[in-house]
Amino acid sequence: MDVNGVVAEGFEPVREAFAANFALLGERGAAVTVYRDGHKVVDLWGGTRDVDGPAPWEPGTAQIVRSATKGVAAAILLLLHQRGELDLDAPVGAYWPEYKAAGKEHTLVRHLLAHRAGVPVLDRPLTPEEACDPDLGAAAVAAQAPAWEPGTDHGYHAQTYSWLTGELVRRITGRPIGEWIADEIAAPVGAGLWLGLPEAEHARVGRVGPVEEPQQSGTLRTRPKRAVSEAYADPGSLTRRAFAAITPLPDENAPAYRAATLPASNGIATADGLARFYASLIGGVDGGTRLFTPQTMELARAEQSAGPDRVLVVGTRFGLGYMLHGSASPLLSPGSFGHPGRGGALAFADPETGIAFGYVTNGFRKSVTADPRAQALVRAVRTALE
């Protein structure tokens, strides 16, 4: 399979790893972009635009990136804090009075961002149609009783993060979060990313779907720990219920779903769009817009939650809206911050090396936080820096 694009001198290991993903790891179509100190050093793509079709991946092809959207959504709340419009230590109810219900009156804004709010599940899951209605989603999480006392523990808010963050932005600013991302991130940074896909961009977005892990003879294949497997198999577990807050699973290729604004799960981006976004958090691209001040950048990656995750079961680390480097989500170095998308996408920044990384794919695997294709590319970046 031909790999298209360019790499700067010294970053050849990334090209080799990208090609190996197609040859050995069942990649169908994907792209990876890396910036260093605001300058593009890797820009690669290959395979097909659609997971189930022959049309080639082209420069500018975009894909749904699932939970990698969370990192983009978190930036809006941190920008509002940076501008003095949001207090991270204020109760959520100060901005959203209905949220005080069912024992949540002491939930702080920082608890929402750090997955400490205690509402990763809904007693009555929403249908895909209901989930795409921001009013219904906000009402559901506002009425939901927490699974633990807010602020005392953490667990991944896989789907409910959509309505928690989206409604908070809307209450503070009067504008939908998708508009904020378009106007305050995508436009000034020049990033190809959308929350609420415009009709004019439909043609550039590929179809996504599941891909099976290839059989690898002579290779030891890792298996999930028993506790993790049991949690996903148990319909009553927080794990199953968190990922099933939208039931049945939505059709991610449906135009209506892609046009909706679900900050937890349905952002659409190019690899370059994600990498440019993270480059803008730590220093800007080619001397252009820097979104975060150094102080806000440090807030984003300051550890807020660490240890056994009540939803993902394994140990996780979170800053304010961002996953941090750890065993569950290995990034480039201990100072990295970003977010994966379940079964595929990954985007992050590493301030110490000046690296901003974006990877998107049309083939989703069963992994949640550490897709082997993305991890192979991260290791290659690390090799290139040595």
N, C-alpha and C positions, 0 to 999 in steps of 0.2 A: 504494500500500500504506500503510495507516494505521500510524503509529508510536505506541505506547502508552507512558505513563509521564511522568516529569517531569524538568525540568532547572532548576537554580538560575539566577538572573539572571547573565548573562555567559557561561553555558555553552551558549547556543543553537547555536553552531557544531557541537557534538557531535550534537545532534538532526538538524541538516542533513546531516552526514556519514553518520549512521546511516541516514537515509532514502535517501540517495544510494547506499548499498551495495545496497539492494534494487532501486533503479531502474537502476543502471548496472553493478553488479558481481556480479549473479546470486545475491544472498543469498536463502536460502529461509526460514530462521528463526534468530533470534539475539537476544542481549541484551547490554547493556553497562552497567556500574555504575562510578561513580567517587566516591571519597571524597577530601575535602580537609581536612587537619588533623582527621581522625576524623569528619567530618560528611559525609553523603551529598549530593552535588551533581548527580549524574546517575544516573537509574534508568530505562532504556529497554528495551523489548522489542517484537518484531513478527514477523510471518510465521507459519509453522506449527511446531507442536511437533516433528513428524516430517519428515525430509527428503523422504519419499515419501508423505505423507498430508495430509488437509485440516484436522485438528484444530488450533485456534489455539494459539499460544504463550501461556502464562499466567504471571502472577507466580509465581515459584518453580519454573518449568520448569528442569530440569537436563539436562546433556549430558555425555557422555564428553569429557574434555579432553586426552587423549593426554599428551604430554610436559610439559604445564603441571603435571602431577602431580609432576614432579621437584622443583619448588620447594617443594612442601608436604612431601615426604619429606625433603628436605635440612634443613628446619626441625627435624625430630625429632632428627637427629644434632647439630645446633648447640645445641638445648636440653639434650641430654645433656651436652655439653661445658660449657654455661653452669652446669649443676648439679654439675659436678665428677665426672661419671660416665664421661666419655670424654675421652681425650687425643688431640687432632688430630694430634700429632706422634709418636704411638705406632705401631708396626707393626700392621697389620691382624691379623697372626698372634698378637698378644698377646691378642686377644679371640676369635679364630677360628683355632685352631691348624691346621686342615686347609688353610687358605688359603696356608700357607707353601710349598706344592708348586710344582714346575715353574718355579723361579726367581723366585718372588714374595715371598720372605721379607723383602725390604726395602721392600715397598709400605707406605706410610704411610696413615693414615686420610684425611688431607687429599688424597692422590692420588686416592682414590675419588671424593671430592666434586668435585674439579677436573678430572675426566676425564683424569687422568694415569696411571691404573693399568695401561694397556696391554692390557686385556682387553675390547675392544669387540666381539669376535667369538667364536663357539664353533666349534671344529673340527667338531662334530656339532650342528647346530641342533636345538632342541627343538620337538616338536609343540605345538600349542596346549594340549592336555591335559597334557603334561609341564610346560609353562611355568607352568601354574597350580598346580603342586605345589611349594611353597617348598623342600622337601627336595631334590627333583631339581634345581631351578634352582641352589640353593646348591652342591650337589655338582659341578655342571657348571662353574661359574666357579672353584671352588676347584681343580679339576684342570686347568684350562686354562693352557697356556703363554702368556705375554704376547707380543704382537706387537712390542713395543719394551720397552726396559728401563724399568720403572716409575719415574716421576718425571722422566724425561728429555725427554718430549714430551707432547703432548696430542692427543686424538681423541675425538669424541663417542661415549659409551657408550649408544647409542640404546636398546637392550633390556637389556643385561647390568646396567645401573644398577639394575634391579629387584632382582636377587638379591644384588648387592653391598651395597646399602643395607639391604634388608629383613633379610638374614641378620645383618648387623652389629648392627642394633637388637635382633634376637631373642637374639643371643649375650650382649649386654650386660645386657638387661633381663628376658629370659625371656618376653617378650610379643610377639605379632605387631605389625608396624608399623601395620597398619590399626587395631588397638585403640588404639595410641598417638595416631594422628591423631584418632580419635573422641573420646578422653578428654582429651587435652592441647591440642588445637587447636579442633576443631569445637565441642565443648560450651562451653568457657569463652568463646570468641569469638562464639558464636552464628552460626557459618558453615555454610551449606549446602554441605558437601563431604564426600565419602566415598571411602575406599579399601577396597573390599569392600562393595558395595552391599547394604544390608539389604532383605529381601523387602518390608518395609512401605513402602519408598520407590520401588518399581518403577514405579508408575503416573505419577510425576512426571517420569520420564526419557524423553526423546525418542529416536527412531530416527535414527541418523547414516548418512551415506553420501557418496560422491564427488559433486561438482558440477563441471561444466566451466567453464572461464574463458570469459566471454562475448566474442563478437567485438565489437571497438570500432573502427568505421570512423573514419579520420582521426586515429587515436591511435597513437603509436609504442609497440609492445608490447615489453617487455623479454624477452630470452631468456636462458636460463642460459649461463654461459660454457662453452666447449667442454670444458674439463677436467672441469667438474662433470658435464656430460651424459655424458661418456665413463666417468666413475667409476661413475655409477648404472647404466650399460649393461653394465659389465664384471662378470660373475658372480664373478670372482676378486678383485675390489677389496675393500679394507677397507670402503668405502662400502656396497656391495651386501651384503656379509657381515654388517655390523653391523646393518642394518635387517632382515636375514633370519635373525637369531639365533632367531626363532620362525618356523618354516616348516611348513605354509603359513600365510599371514596368518590371524589369528583372526577370527572373526565378532564384531565389536564390539557387535552388538545381542543376542548370545546371553546369556540370564540367567546361565549358568555362568561366562562370561567376566567379566561385570560383578560377579559375586559374589567373584571372585578378588582377590588383593592383589598387583598388579604396580606398584610405585612408579614405574617408568619410564613407564607408558603407559596405565593404565586407571582413573585417578581420575575421579570424576564430581562435577560441581559446578554450582552456579548462578553467574551473573555476580556477583551480590552476595556469594556465598560466597567467591569468589576475591578480590574487592576487599576484603572485610572481613578476610580472612586477611592480606593484605599491609598493610592499615592497622594491624593488630595488631603487625606487626613493627617499625613505625616510630613508634608512639605510641598505639595503641589506638583504639577506636571509641566516640564519645560519652563519653569519659572512662572507658571500661571497660578490660578486660584488655590489657596490653601484654606480648607474648610475649618479645621480645628486649630485653635491656638495650642501652643505646647501644654498649657494647663489642662485644656479639655482632653487632649490626647492622653495625658496621664490619668485623668479620671476614667476614660474609656477602658483602660487596661489595668486599672487597680483592682485587685482581687476582691470580690464581694461574696462569692460562694465557692466552696471547695469541699470535696469529700464525696461520700456515697450520695448519688442522685436518686431521689425517691421515685422518679419516673424512668430514667434510663438505667437505673440499678448500678451501673458502674460508677467509678469516681469521675466527677467532672469539675471544671473550674470555669467560673464566669466573672467577667468584669461587668461594666454597666452596658449590657446589651450585646456583649461580645464573648465568644468562647476564647479561653486562654490556652496557651500551650500546655499539654498534659497527655497522659497515657490514652485517654479516650479520644482526644483530638490533637494529634501531633502536628505542630506547625513548624516554623523554621527554627525558633530559639525560644528560651524562656520569656523574652519580652514581646513575642508576637501576639497579635490579637486579630480576630476575624470571625468567620462563621462558615461551616459547611452546609451543604444542602443534602438531605437524606438520599443516599444512594448514588451520589455523583459530585455535584458542584462543590467548589471550595474557593474562598477568597479571604485574603488576610494581608496585614501589613506587619513589617518587622522594622521598627524605628532604628534599631542599633546598626543594621546593615543597609538601611534605606531601601529595602525590598518591598514591593507591592505585587501581589500575585493574584491572578484570576484564571480559573479553569471551569469550563462548562462542557457538558456532554448531553447527547440525546438518549443515552442508554443508562437506565437506573438499575443499580444492583441492590442487594439486600442490606448492605452496610448502612449504618445510621450516621456515624461521625467520622469514620476513618476509611474512606474508599481507597482500595489499593492502587487504583490508577492515579488518583490525585496524590497519594503518598509517594508513589514512585517519582512523580514530577518534583515534589518538595525535596526529596532526597537528592535529586539531580541538581536542583538549585543550590543546595547545601554543598554538594561536591564542587560546583563551579566557583563557589566563594572561597574554597579552601586554598 
